[in-house]
Amino acid sequence: MKLELFDFIDTTLKLIENKSDELNRVAGELEKFFNDSLFIKDHFLNVNYRIKSAESLKEKILRHNFYLKYESPQALVDSLSDLIGFRIECRFIEDEAKIYQDIVRLFSIQEENGYYSNPLNESISLNLEEKQPQIQKNGFEIFKIDGKYSKDGVSVNFELQIKSMVNVFWGDIDHRVLYKNFNYMLTEDFFRDIMSSIKDNLTMIDRQLMLIYNHLSSMDASSTPTKKAQLKSLLSKTIHDVYIIKVRQEVGFVVDFKKSTDVIVNFIFMRAEDGNGSYSDSFLRILNRLNDIGKHSMNFNNYIDFEREISYLDDFTSKFGKRILDVINKDFRWNLFFKIIFEIEDGTNAEDFEGFMHYLRYVYKDIVRKSMEGMKIDSNQTIQIESELMEMINHRFSMDPSIDFISNCTVKNLGNQLLQLIGPINSFQEYLEKKELIKDKIYLFEIQ
């Protein structure tokens, strides 16, 4: 005969399963509320939620003897404080207190039993009379607030946590290494000492990240090119270091793709500028992505596929892009280059590829236009010369579609050569006389 304990568990899980649609609807409404209320705050990043899984609930019932504490499964479900768990994420540890104060100011209407509601959505209330941050069983602090949602006969409890980037990472370590490790109790003191040391190091990292962020924020206010170049160099090295480890682990050998990561950073930052983003926001966004990427393996053996046909802006991007597609699954460096872009950027493969083609068009058109600045020609002649020079560059690339062709040093050298060839030319007629010589020189241009 089945133990009553397991009947209790099965009934509880069934109740939760029957409420799944309701819980998802409530969770979505709560997520939207907190996002809408906090998105204007600079220290706010985002809101995540999870609905307690059957496995996690079963484990909690057994671990805490809920079968003995509650008269019925329904009584347990009604009293669970973390049926839905929300996590408000911020940048730094000191920002956790700022988010908490934002919440206190928002939930200003006093209810009963320590709960407060807000004028924007009276169906949501939080217990704000408990001391924050709370001290966990492991001895560390956490901002954890009990909440209630009550509307149209639906009543759901939820738990709201506030965590910095470092504490999100720490929480994963604490939960997966300690809480889920049933052998942990055998050497509890040793593990606690080790985990305390890790927490101290993470707190130090948090302070370092905050110093970097404050420096970057001041950099955004300054237009000093040197500072932005330093930032790009730092980010390029970070991307390179993350992926060189992955390449060595997965493929067994190392390739030099430092020049490629420089191009990737230029591309990402140009997109950020087009979207009115800041250097510091782009830096932190990429660091967050690299942190996620670093936790997962990456398959370097697979082909790159696209969700749809690539759409091109003009003849230049079409020819350049199609030549890259000819080699993208044959040349390892091209393949790696776009896999990195596709992992870091948020769009689909096709969208990010098209964005990069637009970036290349801008890069080459920029050096062409700079070489033509001294020419005394009309607008139609300008368009013709520009188009022909872009076609020459395109043809040179098609002859040898090396990824080094798009590197910063090659583009710079190509720009210098164009200045030497086009700079002395004053008239359209003089250009026509020298066009074949210019074409030959570009076709013979050496890739660095």
C-alpha positions as CSV (number, residue, x, y, z in Angstrom):
1,M,0.0,0.0,0.0
2,K,1.2,3.5,-0.8
3,L,2.3,5.7,2.1
4,E,-0.1,8.5,2.9
5,L,2.9,10.9,2.5
6,F,3.1,10.1,-1.2
7,D,-0.6,10.5,-1.6
8,F,-0.3,13.9,0.0
9,I,2.5,14.8,-2.4
10,D,0.7,13.5,-5.5
11,T,-2.4,15.5,-4.6
12,T,-0.4,18.6,-4.0
13,L,1.4,18.3,-7.4
14,K,-2.0,17.7,-9.1
15,L,-3.4,20.9,-7.5
16,I,-0.4,22.9,-8.8
17,E,-0.7,21.3,-12.3
18,N,-4.4,22.3,-12.4
19,K,-3.4,25.9,-11.6
20,S,-0.6,26.1,-14.2
21,D,-2.5,28.3,-16.6
22,E,-3.6,30.6,-13.8
23,L,-0.1,30.8,-12.4
24,N,1.5,31.6,-15.7
25,R,-1.1,34.4,-16.3
26,V,-0.4,35.9,-12.9
27,A,3.3,35.6,-13.3
28,G,3.2,37.4,-16.6
29,E,1.1,40.2,-15.1
30,L,3.5,40.6,-12.2
31,E,6.6,40.5,-14.5
32,K,5.1,43.3,-16.6
33,F,4.2,45.3,-13.6
34,F,7.7,45.2,-12.1
35,N,9.4,45.8,-15.4
36,D,7.1,48.8,-16.2
37,S,7.7,50.2,-12.7
38,L,11.5,50.0,-12.6
39,F,12.7,50.2,-16.2
40,I,13.5,53.9,-15.9
41,K,15.9,53.2,-13.1
42,D,19.6,53.1,-14.2
43,H,20.5,50.5,-11.6
44,F,17.7,48.1,-12.8
45,L,18.5,45.4,-15.3
46,N,15.5,43.1,-15.7
47,V,13.0,40.8,-14.0
48,N,13.0,37.0,-14.2
49,Y,10.5,34.5,-12.7
50,R,10.1,30.8,-12.2
51,I,7.0,28.8,-11.2
52,K,8.0,26.1,-8.7
53,S,8.5,22.8,-10.5
54,A,7.0,19.5,-9.4
55,E,10.4,18.1,-8.6
56,S,11.3,21.1,-6.5
57,L,8.0,21.1,-4.7
58,K,8.2,17.4,-3.9
59,E,11.7,17.9,-2.5
60,K,10.5,20.8,-0.4
61,I,7.6,18.8,1.0
62,L,10.0,16.0,2.1
63,R,12.8,18.3,3.3
64,H,10.5,20.4,5.5
65,N,8.0,17.7,6.6
66,F,5.1,19.7,5.2
67,Y,3.0,16.5,5.3
68,L,3.0,16.8,9.1
69,K,2.6,20.6,9.2
70,Y,-0.5,21.0,7.0
71,E,-3.8,19.4,7.3
72,S,-4.4,19.1,3.6
73,P,-2.6,19.6,0.2
74,Q,-4.9,22.6,-0.4
75,A,-3.8,24.2,2.8
76,L,-0.2,23.7,1.8
77,V,-0.7,25.2,-1.7
78,D,-2.6,28.2,-0.2
79,S,0.3,28.9,2.2
80,L,3.3,28.4,0.0
81,S,5.2,31.7,-0.1
82,D,7.3,31.0,-3.2
83,L,4.9,29.2,-5.6
84,I,6.1,31.9,-8.0
85,G,9.6,33.2,-7.5
86,F,10.6,36.6,-9.0
87,R,14.1,37.9,-9.2
88,I,14.8,41.6,-9.9
89,E,18.3,41.9,-11.2
90,C,20.6,44.9,-10.8
91,R,24.2,45.6,-11.7
92,F,26.0,45.8,-8.3
93,I,25.5,44.7,-4.7
94,E,25.0,48.3,-3.5
95,D,22.2,48.6,-6.2
96,E,20.2,46.0,-4.3
97,A,19.4,48.5,-1.6
98,K,18.5,51.1,-4.2
99,I,16.0,48.7,-5.8
100,Y,14.5,47.9,-2.4
101,Q,14.0,51.6,-1.6
102,D,12.4,52.1,-5.0
103,I,9.9,49.3,-4.1
104,V,9.3,50.8,-0.6
105,R,8.4,54.1,-2.2
106,L,6.2,52.5,-4.8
107,F,4.3,50.3,-2.3
108,S,3.1,53.1,0.0
109,I,-0.5,52.1,0.9
110,Q,-0.5,50.2,4.2
111,E,-2.7,47.1,4.4
112,E,-2.8,44.6,7.2
113,N,-0.3,42.1,8.7
114,G,2.7,44.2,7.4
115,Y,1.6,44.2,3.8
116,Y,1.6,47.3,1.6
117,S,-0.1,47.8,-1.8
118,N,0.5,50.4,-4.6
119,P,-1.7,52.9,-6.4
120,L,-0.8,51.4,-9.9
121,N,-2.1,47.9,-9.3
122,E,-3.9,47.3,-6.0
123,S,-4.1,43.6,-6.6
124,I,-0.4,43.3,-5.7
125,S,0.9,43.7,-2.2
126,L,4.2,43.1,-0.4
127,N,5.3,42.5,3.1
128,L,7.6,45.4,3.8
129,E,7.8,45.2,7.6
130,E,10.3,42.4,7.7
131,K,13.9,43.5,8.2
132,Q,15.9,43.6,4.9
133,P,18.2,42.3,3.9
134,Q,17.5,38.9,5.6
135,I,20.1,36.6,6.8
136,Q,20.0,33.2,5.1
137,K,20.9,29.8,6.7
138,N,24.3,30.0,5.0
139,G,25.0,33.3,6.9
140,F,24.8,35.6,3.9
141,E,22.4,38.4,3.2
142,I,19.6,38.5,0.7
143,F,16.7,40.9,-0.1
144,K,13.7,38.6,-0.1
145,I,10.1,39.9,0.2
146,D,6.9,37.9,0.5
147,G,4.2,39.1,-1.9
148,K,0.5,38.4,-2.5
149,Y,-1.6,38.7,-5.7
150,S,-5.4,38.8,-5.2
151,K,-7.8,39.7,-8.0
152,D,-11.2,38.4,-9.2
153,G,-11.2,35.5,-6.8
154,V,-7.6,34.4,-7.7
155,S,-5.1,34.5,-4.8
156,V,-1.5,33.6,-5.3
157,N,1.5,34.0,-3.1
158,F,4.9,34.9,-4.6
159,E,8.4,35.6,-3.4
160,L,10.4,38.6,-4.7
161,Q,14.2,38.6,-4.5
162,I,16.6,41.4,-5.4
163,K,20.0,40.3,-6.7
164,S,23.1,41.9,-8.3
165,M,24.9,40.2,-11.2
166,V,27.5,38.8,-8.7
167,N,24.8,37.5,-6.3
168,V,22.9,35.9,-9.1
169,F,26.0,33.9,-9.9
170,W,26.6,33.2,-6.2
171,G,23.0,32.0,-5.8
172,D,23.5,29.4,-8.6
173,I,26.7,28.2,-6.9
174,D,25.1,28.0,-3.4
175,H,22.0,26.3,-4.7
176,R,23.5,23.8,-7.1
177,V,26.7,23.0,-5.2
178,L,25.4,23.0,-1.6
179,Y,21.7,22.8,-1.4
180,K,21.4,20.1,-4.1
181,N,24.5,18.2,-2.9
182,F,23.3,15.6,-0.4
183,N,26.9,14.6,0.4
184,Y,27.6,18.1,1.5
185,M,26.6,17.4,5.1
186,L,29.5,15.0,5.5
187,T,32.0,17.8,5.3
188,E,29.9,20.8,6.1
189,D,32.5,23.0,7.9
190,F,35.0,22.5,5.1
191,F,32.4,23.5,2.4
192,R,31.2,26.5,4.4
193,D,34.8,27.8,4.6
194,I,35.4,27.3,0.9
195,M,32.0,28.9,-0.1
196,S,32.6,31.8,2.3
197,S,36.0,32.4,0.6
198,I,34.3,32.3,-2.9
199,K,31.6,34.8,-1.7
200,D,34.3,37.2,-0.5
201,N,36.0,37.0,-3.9
202,L,32.8,37.6,-5.7
203,T,32.1,40.7,-3.5
204,M,35.6,42.0,-4.5
205,I,34.7,41.3,-8.2
206,D,31.5,43.3,-7.7
207,R,33.5,46.3,-6.5
208,Q,35.9,46.0,-9.4
209,L,33.0,45.8,-11.9
210,M,31.4,48.9,-10.3
211,L,34.7,50.8,-10.7
212,I,34.8,49.8,-14.3
213,Y,31.2,50.8,-14.9
214,N,31.7,54.2,-13.2
215,H,34.8,54.7,-15.4
216,L,32.9,53.8,-18.5
217,S,30.0,56.0,-17.6
218,S,32.4,59.0,-17.3
219,M,33.9,57.8,-20.6
220,D,30.5,58.1,-22.2
221,A,30.3,61.7,-21.2
222,S,33.7,62.3,-22.7
223,S,34.4,62.1,-26.4
224,T,38.0,61.2,-25.9
225,P,38.8,58.8,-28.8
226,T,41.7,57.3,-26.8
227,K,39.5,56.1,-23.9
228,K,37.0,54.5,-26.3
229,A,39.8,52.8,-28.1
230,Q,41.1,51.4,-24.8
231,L,37.6,50.1,-24.0
232,K,37.3,48.4,-27.4
233,S,40.8,46.8,-26.9
234,L,39.8,45.5,-23.5
235,L,36.5,44.0,-24.8
236,S,38.3,42.5,-27.9
237,K,40.7,40.8,-25.6
238,T,37.9,39.5,-23.4
239,I,36.1,38.0,-26.3
240,H,39.3,36.5,-27.7
241,D,40.2,34.9,-24.3
242,V,36.8,33.4,-23.8
243,Y,36.7,31.8,-27.3
244,I,40.3,30.7,-27.5
245,I,39.7,28.4,-24.5
246,K,36.6,27.0,-26.2
247,V,38.4,26.4,-29.4
248,R,41.2,24.6,-27.7
249,Q,38.8,22.5,-25.7
250,E,36.5,21.6,-28.6
251,V,38.9,21.4,-31.6
252,G,42.2,20.6,-29.9
253,F,44.2,23.4,-31.6
254,V,44.4,27.2,-31.4
255,V,44.0,29.7,-34.2
256,D,45.0,33.4,-34.1
257,F,41.8,35.4,-34.4
258,K,42.7,38.5,-32.4
259,K,42.3,40.7,-35.5
260,S,38.8,39.2,-36.0
261,T,37.7,40.0,-32.5
262,D,38.8,43.6,-33.1
263,V,36.4,43.8,-36.1
264,I,33.6,42.1,-34.1
265,V,33.9,44.8,-31.4
266,N,33.8,47.6,-34.0
267,F,30.7,46.1,-35.5
268,I,28.9,45.7,-32.2
269,F,29.7,49.2,-31.0
270,M,28.7,50.8,-34.3
271,R,25.3,49.0,-34.0
272,A,25.0,50.4,-30.4
273,E,25.7,53.9,-31.7
274,D,23.1,53.5,-34.4
275,G,20.6,52.5,-31.7
276,N,21.6,55.4,-29.5
277,G,23.2,53.0,-27.0
278,S,26.2,53.9,-24.8
279,Y,29.6,52.4,-24.7
280,S,29.2,51.4,-21.0
281,D,25.8,49.7,-21.7
282,S,27.3,47.8,-24.7
283,F,30.3,46.8,-22.6
284,L,28.1,45.4,-19.8
285,R,25.7,43.7,-22.2
286,I,28.5,41.9,-23.9
287,L,30.1,40.9,-20.6
288,N,26.8,39.4,-19.5
289,R,26.5,37.5,-22.8
290,L,30.1,36.2,-22.5
291,N,29.3,35.1,-18.9
292,D,26.4,33.1,-20.2
293,I,28.4,31.8,-23.2
294,G,31.3,30.7,-21.0
295,K,28.9,28.3,-19.1
296,H,28.0,26.3,-22.2
297,S,29.9,24.2,-24.6
298,M,30.1,25.3,-28.3
299,N,30.1,23.0,-31.3
300,F,32.7,24.2,-33.9
301,N,32.0,21.3,-36.2
302,N,28.5,22.3,-37.3
303,Y,27.6,24.2,-40.4
304,I,26.2,27.7,-40.1
305,D,22.6,27.8,-41.3
306,F,20.3,30.7,-41.9
307,E,16.6,30.9,-41.2
308,R,15.8,32.6,-44.5
309,E,17.3,34.0,-47.6
310,I,19.7,36.9,-47.0
311,S,18.5,40.3,-48.1
312,Y,21.1,42.7,-49.4
313,L,21.1,46.5,-49.3
314,D,22.8,47.0,-52.7
315,D,25.1,45.5,-55.3
316,F,28.2,45.8,-53.1
317,T,26.7,44.0,-50.1
318,S,25.2,41.4,-52.4
319,K,28.5,40.5,-54.0
320,F,30.5,40.7,-50.9
321,G,28.0,38.8,-48.8
322,K,27.6,36.0,-51.4
323,R,31.3,35.6,-51.6
324,I,31.5,35.2,-47.8
325,L,28.7,32.6,-48.0
326,D,30.7,30.6,-50.5
327,V,33.4,30.1,-47.9
328,I,31.6,30.4,-44.5
329,N,31.3,26.7,-44.0
330,K,34.7,25.9,-45.6
331,D,37.0,28.4,-44.0
332,F,37.3,27.8,-40.2
333,R,38.2,31.4,-39.4
334,W,35.2,32.8,-41.2
335,N,33.0,30.1,-39.6
336,L,34.3,31.0,-36.1
337,F,34.0,34.7,-36.8
338,F,30.3,34.5,-37.5
339,K,29.5,32.0,-34.8
340,I,30.9,34.5,-32.3
341,I,28.8,37.3,-33.7
342,F,25.7,35.1,-33.8
343,E,26.2,34.1,-30.1
344,I,26.8,37.6,-28.9
345,E,24.2,39.5,-30.8
346,D,20.4,39.2,-30.2
347,G,19.1,38.9,-33.7
348,T,18.6,35.8,-35.9
349,N,21.6,34.6,-37.9
350,A,20.2,36.2,-41.1
351,E,19.6,39.6,-39.3
352,D,23.1,39.7,-37.8
353,F,24.7,38.7,-41.1
354,E,22.8,41.4,-43.0
355,G,23.8,43.9,-40.2
356,F,27.5,43.0,-40.7
357,M,27.2,43.5,-44.5
358,H,25.9,47.0,-43.8
359,Y,28.8,47.6,-41.5
360,L,31.3,46.5,-44.1
361,R,29.6,48.7,-46.7
362,Y,30.0,51.7,-44.3
363,V,33.7,50.8,-43.6
364,Y,34.8,50.7,-47.2
365,K,32.6,53.6,-48.3
366,D,34.2,55.7,-45.6
367,I,37.8,55.1,-46.8
368,V,36.6,55.7,-50.4
369,R,35.0,59.0,-49.6
370,K,38.0,60.2,-47.6
371,S,40.2,59.5,-50.6
372,M,38.0,61.6,-52.8
373,E,37.7,64.7,-50.6
374,G,40.0,66.8,-52.6
375,M,38.5,66.1,-56.0
376,K,36.7,68.9,-57.9
377,I,33.7,67.0,-59.3
378,D,29.9,67.2,-59.4
379,S,27.5,65.0,-57.6
380,N,26.9,62.6,-60.5
381,Q,30.6,62.1,-61.0
382,T,31.1,61.6,-57.3
383,I,28.5,58.8,-57.3
384,Q,30.1,57.1,-60.4
385,I,33.7,57.2,-59.0
386,E,32.5,56.0,-55.6
387,S,30.6,53.1,-57.2
388,E,33.5,52.1,-59.3
389,L,36.0,52.2,-56.5
390,M,33.7,50.1,-54.3
391,E,33.4,47.6,-57.2
392,M,37.2,47.4,-57.4
393,I,37.4,46.7,-53.7
394,N,34.7,44.0,-54.0
395,H,36.5,42.4,-56.9
396,R,39.8,42.3,-54.9
397,F,38.0,40.5,-52.1
398,S,36.4,38.0,-54.4
399,M,39.9,37.1,-55.8
400,D,41.0,36.0,-52.3
401,P,38.1,36.0,-49.7
402,S,40.4,35.9,-46.7
403,I,39.0,37.1,-43.4
404,D,42.2,39.2,-43.0
405,F,40.8,41.5,-45.8
406,I,38.3,43.0,-43.3
407,S,40.8,43.4,-40.5
408,N,41.4,46.9,-39.1
409,C,45.0,47.0,-40.3
410,T,44.1,45.9,-43.9
411,V,41.3,48.4,-44.1
412,K,43.7,51.1,-42.9
413,N,46.4,50.2,-45.4
414,L,43.8,50.0,-48.2
415,G,42.6,53.5,-47.2
416,N,46.2,54.8,-47.3
417,Q,46.7,53.3,-50.8
418,L,43.4,54.9,-52.0
419,L,44.6,58.2,-50.7
420,Q,47.9,57.9,-52.6
421,L,46.0,56.9,-55.8
422,I,43.0,59.2,-55.6
423,G,44.3,62.1,-53.5
424,P,46.4,63.8,-56.2
425,I,43.6,63.6,-58.8
426,N,41.6,66.9,-59.2
427,S,39.2,66.3,-62.1
428,F,36.9,63.7,-63.4
429,Q,38.8,63.5,-66.6
430,E,42.0,62.9,-64.8
431,Y,40.3,60.0,-62.9
432,L,39.2,58.5,-66.2
433,E,42.7,58.6,-67.5
434,K,44.1,56.9,-64.5
435,K,41.2,54.5,-63.7
436,E,42.9,51.4,-65.2
437,L,46.1,52.1,-63.2
438,I,44.0,52.5,-60.1
439,K,42.2,49.2,-60.8
440,D,45.5,47.3,-61.3
441,K,46.9,48.7,-58.1
442,I,43.8,47.7,-56.0
443,Y,43.7,44.3,-57.6
444,L,47.4,43.8,-56.6
445,F,46.8,45.1,-53.1
446,E,48.4,42.9,-50.5
447,I,46.3,41.7,-47.6
448,Q,47.9,42.2,-44.2
